Amino acid sequence: ANPNLSLSDVQIEVDATKLLTAEQEKTLGKAIATGNTACAGLLDTMRTILSEQDTPQVREFLAQARTLMPRNFVERIEEHSVDLALSEGSKHPETSDQSLLCFLADVAKKKIDLEAQFMTRNMERSDLLSALVTLATMTENRGIELAMEAAPPAQRDVLETRQTVVQRGNEACDHLWKANLRLVVSIAKHYRFFGLPFEECIAVGNLGLKRAAQKFDYSMGWKFS
């Protein structure tokens, strides 16, 4: 679901969605955590499969990724303190296809965090964050599609199972997020007195809430709301 809902859409969701009990939140939290784990596994498997491929389609995918990465891309990420924890194998994506695939997998794992940082509209790094979000989306879509096509039948079954688990986790995250939209509206009302556009506060709050829902740790024993 798109967190960039208009004010009227938010009000519709608030009116249509009931508050969740602690047990319901725990159930959703379990599905979200399982989905996050499956997503990481899916991206790591994609990286492994594509690193063994040398087809025109994979070469085109990697070439497209490189066009979105200007010189000194990783250095700029570090210089502007972008919240993107890169693994050791992805710190030099310009050196090899394998390093680039590792970098793309790491970026896709942090997509929701990158979107949240982009919404802060820091002009010094907006182009950098926009490129990272585009790379994450491209990896989630085309990268995994190519891995599915290249995987042997048994491995394809594993990928499809993980995709199903990821989808269930996404649906649980959307449910938890929408059930708490009234919290965004309540907090956004306070910021109207600081001269901030109300709909802009709603948009930023929605993305922050979506990020919090994806990271909800039910095992801590706290209610999300």
Buried (B, 14 or more C-beta within 10 A) or exposed (E): BEBBBEBEBBBEBBEEBEEBEEEBBBBBBBBBBBBBBBBBBBBBBBBBBBBEBEEEBBEEBBEEBBEEBEEEBBEBBEEEEBEBEBEEBBBBBEEEBBBBBBBBBBBBBBBBBBBBBBBEEBEEBEEBBEBBBBBBBBBBEBBBEBBBEBBEEEBBEEBEEBBEBBEBBBBBBBBBBBBBBBBBBEBBEEBEEEEEEEBEBBBBBBBBBBBBBBEBEBEEEEEBE
